[in-house]
Amino acid sequence: MKDFIKKHQKLLIMLGVLLFFLILGYIFPYSGDDWYWGSSVGYARFKTFFHDYNGRYAANIISLVVNRSLVLRTFYVGILLFLIPYLSYKLINEKRFSLFLLATFLLLAVNKSMFRQVIAWTSGFVNYTTPVVLLLVYFHFLKSTKENKMIYLLMFFLGFGLTLFVEHITIYSIVINISILIFAYLKSKKISFKSLFHLAGSVAGAICMFTNGNYLMVLENKSGYQKISHSFIDIIRRAHANMTTIYKEAVMNNIWLNIILGVLLLAIIIKVLYKKKEKNSKKKIMGYSAMVIIIGFLMYSLLAYLNPNWRILLNYTPYFEFLITVLFYFSILLVVLLFIDNADLKRNIFFYWFSIGVLIGQLFFVSPIGSRCFFICYVLFILIILELYNYCYKKDLLFVNHLCGLGIIIFMVYLASIYLYTYKVDQERIRDLIKEVEKGNKDINFENLPYDEYVWDGNVYDYTTYDKLKHYYHIPDDVIINGFSNKGVKR
């Protein structure tokens, strides 16, 4: 038995991670938009093929399916969550299993706001996690040297599918493919046909998405949900309003990710400045400056995380935090360009770094935005970390593997304790609600879920949520459900 475990240790660990993600996929409660997609409302949208609703056709169809089948939802969520660390480590170095452990730890360590909007909320998962997996698949094809007509055709459909989930990822797919084509041509005077076909699919998908009538209403400021800036003054106001959300959700709130990224960047600088005894004075100044920025940012963000009410510059604190976040983001590029001597690694990290910039840049000018919009950036930061770790340490460090393994177990226990209890309460409150309706009661109490900060829109606190719940469970119109603060929401 010991020999079997030792021989198949990596496989058993991966199966354990997959099993945990499948369990999460089963116990996450349906909530918010999930109730609409799983009810007659979702089917009514499908019958009009989402006319004037939005152009997220792939996301809408998948949401319609997985919110009607717990079995499908379980496997969809579990497998896609597993594919993020699996594809990430295979992309960077498939021989370094520590990369899988590190990627899994960082995925589990995502901040709670992003976790509840992207992972625990089924509709959010479909919209924001699926394109991340599709993008990782595309990166694998770019890395592969295989080229044939079938791959080109697959690239077209992969690009087409990627653009039918979320608008800023649709635009990103076009921009990044154009950038790849330009870079490849300037470097080797060759055309990347994989990127060309992926671009063609992305353009076709973008046309399909943005010809939906909803976006005309957005442009005319007639949409009740999405808004976009038009005038220069409006652009400035929108960018200013979105600034705090962007720097916090894209970078500052990701404590564990920032610590690991910062430590790796510092290790690279120290290696060059001290071990190799760099003599170039300009390079030394840049290196010490980067060290000050990285250490200062990590210390400040950690203190701000531990004490959320702290305002170092009172009303000007957001501007200070935005500045140090931008400096930290650019310090990544500085370290990579000056202190890494591997050209391929520089290119890869710059690609991910540039991708994050393209994705974030768009979000200054639209609303609403939330944690879910930045999940793709979080995964790109994971790829940067894996590249840096793979560069810094040529061999797997046993203590790093043990630390990552311990961290994974701790987060698994932590998340399981939250969502198993949430699942129990959710099952009981739904069962009690249906029983009361069957008895003919017209005024029913509906228990709130525990750990509300880990569930998106799971409690009845306004008419919209109330209406979604009643549609999903076929509750008669004349029934009043008492939810938040036991006040109830009436028509």
C-alpha positions in Angstrom: 0.0 0.0 0.0 2.8 2.4 0.9 4.6 1.6 -2.4 1.4 2.3 -4.3 0.8 5.6 -2.6 4.4 6.7 -3.1 4.3 5.6 -6.8 1.0 7.4 -7.5 1.4 10.3 -5.0 0.9 13.1 -7.6 -2.1 11.4 -9.2 -3.7 10.9 -5.8 -3.2 14.5 -4.8 -4.7 15.7 -8.0 -7.7 13.4 -7.5 -8.1 14.7 -4.0 -8.1 18.3 -5.2 -10.6 17.3 -8.0 -12.9 15.6 -5.4 -12.9 18.6 -3.2 -13.9 20.9 -6.0 -16.6 18.5 -7.0 -17.9 18.5 -3.4 -17.9 22.3 -3.5 -19.8 22.2 -6.8 -22.4 20.1 -5.1 -22.9 22.0 -1.9 -22.8 25.6 -3.2 -26.4 27.1 -2.8 -28.3 28.3 -5.8 -28.8 32.1 -5.4 -29.6 35.4 -7.1 -29.6 35.1 -10.9 -29.4 31.3 -10.6 -33.1 31.3 -9.5 -34.1 33.2 -12.7 -32.0 31.0 -15.0 -33.4 27.9 -13.5 -37.0 29.1 -13.8 -39.5 30.0 -16.5 -37.8 33.4 -16.7 -34.6 31.9 -18.0 -36.5 29.8 -20.6 -38.4 32.9 -21.7 -35.1 34.6 -22.4 -34.0 31.6 -24.4 -37.1 31.6 -26.5 -36.3 35.1 -27.7 -32.6 34.1 -27.9 -31.8 36.8 -25.4 -33.1 39.6 -27.6 -32.2 42.9 -26.1 -30.9 41.1 -22.9 -27.2 40.7 -23.6 -24.8 39.1 -26.1 -23.3 36.6 -23.6 -24.9 33.8 -25.6 -22.6 31.0 -24.5 -22.8 32.0 -20.8 -26.6 32.4 -21.0 -27.1 28.9 -22.5 -24.7 27.2 -20.0 -26.4 29.1 -17.1 -29.8 27.9 -18.3 -28.6 24.3 -18.2 -26.5 24.1 -15.1 -29.0 25.9 -12.9 -31.6 23.2 -13.8 -29.4 20.2 -13.0 -27.4 19.8 -9.8 -25.5 16.9 -11.2 -24.4 18.9 -14.3 -23.6 21.9 -12.0 -21.5 19.7 -9.7 -19.3 18.4 -12.6 -19.1 21.7 -14.4 -17.9 23.6 -11.4 -15.6 20.9 -10.1 -13.9 20.1 -13.3 -13.4 23.7 -14.4 -12.0 24.7 -11.0 -9.6 21.8 -11.2 -8.5 22.7 -14.7 -7.3 26.2 -13.6 -4.3 24.9 -11.5 -3.8 21.9 -13.7 -3.6 23.8 -17.0 -1.5 26.5 -15.3 1.2 24.1 -14.1 1.2 22.2 -17.4 1.6 25.5 -19.2 4.7 26.6 -17.2 6.5 23.3 -16.6 4.7 20.0 -16.5 7.6 18.4 -14.7 7.4 20.6 -11.7 4.5 19.3 -9.5 5.2 22.0 -7.0 3.7 24.4 -9.5 0.4 22.6 -9.3 0.4 22.8 -5.5 1.3 26.5 -5.6 -1.4 27.2 -8.2 -4.0 25.3 -6.2 -3.1 27.1 -3.0 -3.4 30.5 -4.7 -6.8 29.6 -6.2 -8.1 28.6 -2.8 -6.7 31.7 -1.3 -8.7 34.1 -3.5 -10.3 36.8 -1.4 -13.8 36.1 -0.1 -15.5 38.8 -2.3 -14.1 37.3 -5.4 -14.8 33.8 -4.2 -18.5 34.4 -3.6 -19.0 36.2 -6.9 -17.0 33.9 -9.2 -16.8 30.5 -7.6 -19.7 30.0 -5.1 -22.3 31.7 -7.4 -23.2 29.5 -10.3 -24.2 32.2 -12.7 -21.0 34.2 -11.9 -18.9 31.0 -12.3 -20.3 30.4 -15.7 -19.6 33.9 -16.9 -16.2 34.6 -15.3 -14.5 31.2 -14.8 -15.3 29.5 -18.1 -13.5 32.0 -20.3 -10.5 31.8 -18.0 -10.3 28.0 -18.7 -10.8 28.7 -22.5 -8.0 31.2 -22.4 -5.6 28.8 -20.7 -6.4 26.2 -23.4 -5.6 28.8 -26.0 -2.3 29.5 -24.3 -1.5 25.8 -24.5 -2.1 25.8 -28.2 0.1 28.8 -28.7 2.9 27.0 -26.8 2.5 23.9 -28.9 4.5 23.6 -32.2 1.8 21.6 -33.9 0.0 23.3 -36.8 -2.6 21.9 -39.2 -6.0 22.8 -40.6 -7.9 21.1 -37.8 -6.0 23.2 -35.2 -6.7 26.3 -37.2 -10.4 25.4 -37.3 -10.3 24.7 -33.5 -8.6 28.1 -32.9 -11.5 29.8 -34.8 -14.2 28.2 -32.7 -12.1 28.6 -29.5 -11.9 32.4 -30.2 -15.5 32.5 -31.1 -16.6 30.8 -27.9 -14.3 32.9 -25.7 -15.9 36.1 -26.7 -19.5 35.1 -25.8 -19.1 35.3 -22.0 -18.0 38.8 -20.7 -17.6 42.0 -22.6 -14.1 43.0 -21.4 -12.7 39.6 -22.2 -14.2 39.8 -25.7 -12.4 43.0 -26.3 -9.2 41.6 -24.7 -9.3 38.6 -27.0 -9.2 40.8 -30.0 -6.5 43.2 -28.7 -4.2 40.4 -27.5 -4.4 38.5 -30.7 -3.6 41.6 -32.8 -0.6 42.2 -30.4 0.6 38.6 -30.8 0.4 38.9 -34.6 2.3 42.2 -34.7 5.0 40.9 -32.3 5.5 37.6 -34.2 5.8 39.5 -37.5 8.3 42.0 -36.2 10.4 39.3 -34.5 10.5 36.7 -37.3 8.6 38.2 -40.3 6.2 35.3 -39.9 2.4 35.2 -39.3 1.1 33.2 -36.3 -1.7 31.4 -38.0 -3.1 30.1 -34.7 -3.5 33.6 -33.5 -4.8 34.7 -36.9 -7.6 32.1 -36.8 -8.3 32.8 -33.1 -8.5 36.5 -34.0 -11.0 35.7 -36.8 -13.1 33.7 -34.4 -12.9 36.5 -31.8 -14.0 39.2 -34.3 -16.9 37.0 -35.4 -17.9 36.4 -31.7 -17.6 40.1 -30.9 -19.8 41.0 -33.8 -22.3 38.4 -32.6 -22.2 39.7 -29.1 -22.3 43.4 -29.7 -25.1 43.3 -32.3 -27.4 42.3 -29.5 -29.9 45.2 -29.0 -28.8 45.6 -25.4 -25.6 47.3 -26.4 -27.4 49.9 -28.5 -29.4 50.7 -25.3 -26.1 50.9 -23.4 -24.7 53.3 -26.0 -27.8 55.4 -25.8 -27.8 55.4 -22.0 -31.1 53.5 -21.9 -29.9 50.4 -20.1 -30.9 50.1 -16.5 -27.8 48.0 -15.7 -24.7 48.5 -17.9 -23.4 52.0 -18.5 -20.5 53.3 -20.6 -18.7 56.7 -20.6 -19.3 59.0 -23.6 -18.0 62.5 -23.1 -14.5 63.3 -22.0 -15.8 64.7 -18.7 -17.9 61.6 -18.2 -14.8 59.4 -18.9 -12.9 61.2 -16.2 -15.7 61.0 -13.7 -16.2 57.3 -14.4 -12.5 56.5 -14.1 -12.3 58.4 -10.8 -15.4 56.6 -9.5 -14.0 53.2 -10.5 -10.5 53.8 -9.3 -10.9 52.5 -5.8 -12.7 49.3 -6.9 -10.0 48.6 -9.5 -6.9 49.0 -7.5 -8.3 47.0 -4.6 -9.9 44.2 -6.5 -7.2 43.8 -9.1 -4.2 43.9 -6.8 -4.4 45.1 -3.2 -7.0 42.7 -1.8 -5.1 39.7 -3.0 -3.0 39.4 0.1 -1.5 35.8 -0.3 -0.9 36.3 -4.0 0.9 39.6 -3.4 3.1 38.2 -0.6 4.3 35.3 -2.7 4.8 37.5 -5.8 6.7 40.1 -3.7 8.9 37.5 -2.1 9.8 36.0 -5.6 10.6 39.5 -7.0 12.8 40.3 -4.0 14.6 37.0 -4.3 15.5 37.8 -7.9 16.7 41.3 -7.1 18.8 40.1 -4.1 20.3 37.3 -6.2 21.5 39.8 -8.8 22.6 42.7 -6.5 24.3 40.6 -3.8 25.1 37.1 -5.0 26.2 38.2 -8.5 27.5 41.6 -7.1 26.0 43.8 -9.8 28.3 46.7 -10.6 26.1 48.8 -12.9 25.2 51.8 -10.7 21.9 52.6 -12.6 20.8 49.0 -12.3 21.6 49.0 -8.6 19.6 52.2 -8.0 16.6 50.7 -9.9 17.0 47.5 -8.0 17.0 49.2 -4.6 14.1 51.4 -5.7 12.1 48.3 -6.7 12.9 46.7 -3.3 11.6 49.7 -1.4 8.4 49.8 -3.5 7.7 46.1 -3.1 8.4 45.9 0.6 6.5 49.1 1.3 3.5 48.0 -0.7 3.4 44.6 1.0 3.7 46.1 4.5 1.1 48.7 3.8 -1.4 46.4 2.2 -1.0 43.8 5.0 -1.6 46.5 7.7 -4.6 47.9 5.7 -6.0 44.4 5.5 -5.6 43.8 9.2 -7.1 47.2 10.0 -9.7 48.1 7.3 -10.7 51.3 9.1 -7.2 52.8 8.9 -6.8 55.9 6.7 -3.2 56.8 6.5 -4.0 60.1 4.6 -7.6 60.5 5.7 -9.7 61.4 2.6 -6.6 61.2 0.3 -5.9 57.6 1.3 -7.5 56.1 -1.9 -5.1 58.2 -4.1 -2.1 57.1 -2.1 -3.2 53.5 -2.3 -3.8 53.8 -6.0 -0.3 55.2 -6.5 1.5 52.5 -4.5 -0.5 49.8 -6.3 0.5 51.2 -9.7 4.1 51.4 -8.6 3.9 47.8 -7.4 2.4 46.7 -10.7 5.2 48.4 -12.7 7.9 47.1 -10.4 7.0 43.6 -11.7 7.9 44.8 -15.2 11.1 46.6 -14.0 12.4 43.5 -12.2 11.6 41.2 -15.1 13.3 43.5 -17.7 16.4 44.3 -15.6 17.1 41.3 -13.5 16.0 38.3 -15.5 18.4 37.0 -18.2 16.0 34.5 -19.9 14.5 36.1 -23.0 11.6 33.6 -23.3 10.7 34.1 -19.7 10.7 37.9 -20.1 8.4 37.5 -23.1 6.0 35.2 -21.3 5.8 37.4 -18.1 5.4 40.6 -20.2 2.6 38.9 -22.1 0.7 38.2 -18.9 1.5 41.6 -17.5 0.3 43.3 -20.6 -2.8 41.2 -20.6 -3.7 42.3 -17.1 -3.2 45.9 -18.2 -5.5 45.5 -21.2 -8.2 43.9 -19.0 -8.0 46.4 -16.2 -7.8 49.4 -18.5 -11.2 48.8 -19.9 -12.9 48.7 -16.5 -12.1 52.4 -15.8 -14.8 53.4 -18.3 -17.8 51.1 -17.6 -20.2 50.2 -14.8 -21.1 48.3 -12.8 -17.9 46.5 -12.0 -17.2 44.1 -9.1 -14.7 41.5 -7.8 -15.9 39.0 -10.5 -14.5 41.2 -13.3 -10.9 40.7 -12.0 -10.8 37.0 -11.6 -9.1 36.6 -15.0 -6.4 39.0 -13.8 -6.0 37.0 -10.7 -5.3 33.9 -12.7 -2.8 35.8 -14.9 -1.0 36.9 -11.8 -0.9 33.2 -10.8 0.8 32.4 -14.1 3.4 35.2 -13.4 4.1 33.7 -10.0 4.5 30.2 -11.5 6.9 31.5 -14.1 9.0 33.4 -11.5 9.1 30.4 -9.1 10.1 28.1 -12.0 12.9 30.5 -12.8 14.1 31.1 -9.2 14.3 27.5 -8.1 15.4 24.9 -10.6 14.5 22.0 -8.3 11.4 21.4 -6.3 11.9 22.6 -2.7 10.5 20.1 -0.3 9.5 22.7 2.3 7.6 24.7 -0.3 5.7 21.6 -1.3 4.9 21.0 2.4 3.9 24.6 3.0 1.6 24.6 -0.1 0.1 21.2 0.9 -0.6 22.4 4.4 -2.1 25.7 3.1 -4.3 23.7 0.7 -5.6 21.5 3.5 -6.2 24.5 5.8 -8.2 26.3 3.1 -10.1 23.1 2.3 -11.1 22.6 5.9 -12.0 26.3 6.2 -14.1 26.4 3.1 -15.8 23.1 3.8 -16.8 24.3 7.2 -18.5 27.3 5.7 -20.2 25.8 2.8 -21.3 22.5 4.4 -23.1 24.5 7.1 -24.5 26.9 4.5 -25.7 23.9 2.5 -27.4 22.4 5.5 -29.3 25.7 6.3 -30.2 26.2 2.7 -31.7 22.7 2.3 -33.7 23.2 5.6 -35.1 26.6 4.7 -36.1 25.5 1.2 -37.8 22.4 2.6 -39.6 24.4 5.2 -40.7 27.0 2.6 -42.2 24.4 0.3 -44.0 22.7 3.3 -45.5 26.0 4.4 -46.7 26.7 0.8 -48.3 23.2 0.5 -50.1 23.9 3.8 -51.6 27.0 2.3 -49.8 29.5 4.5 -49.6 33.0 2.9 -47.1 34.6 5.3 -43.9 32.6 5.6 -40.6 33.2 7.4 -37.5 32.4 5.3 -34.3 31.9 7.2 -31.2 33.8 6.2 -28.1 31.9 5.2 -25.1 31.9 7.5 -21.8 33.4 6.2 -23.6 35.8 4.0 -20.3 37.3 2.9 -19.5 34.0 1.2 -22.8 33.7 -0.8 -23.8 36.1 -3.5 -27.4 37.4 -3.3 -28.6 34.3 -1.3 -31.0 36.1 1.1 -34.3 37.8 0.5 -33.6 41.5 1.1 -35.2 43.3 -1.9 -38.0 42.7 -4.4 -35.6 41.4 -7.2 -34.2 38.6 -5.1 -37.7 37.9 -3.8 -39.1 37.6 -7.3 -36.3 35.3 -8.4 -36.8 33.0 -5.5 -40.6 32.7 -6.1 -40.1 31.9 -9.8 -37.6 29.2 -9.1 -39.7 27.4 -6.5 -43.1 28.2 -8.1 -44.3 30.1 -5.1 -47.8 31.7 -5.7 -48.0 35.5 -6.1 -50.1 36.0 -3.0 -47.6 34.4 -0.7 -45.5 36.8 1.4 -42.0 35.6 2.2 -40.4 37.3 5.3 -36.7 37.4 4.8 -34.1 40.1 5.7 -34.7 41.6 9.1 -38.0 39.6 9.2 -39.8 42.5 7.4 -40.8 40.7 4.3 -41.0 42.0 0.7 -44.4 42.7 -0.7 -45.6 43.3 -4.2 
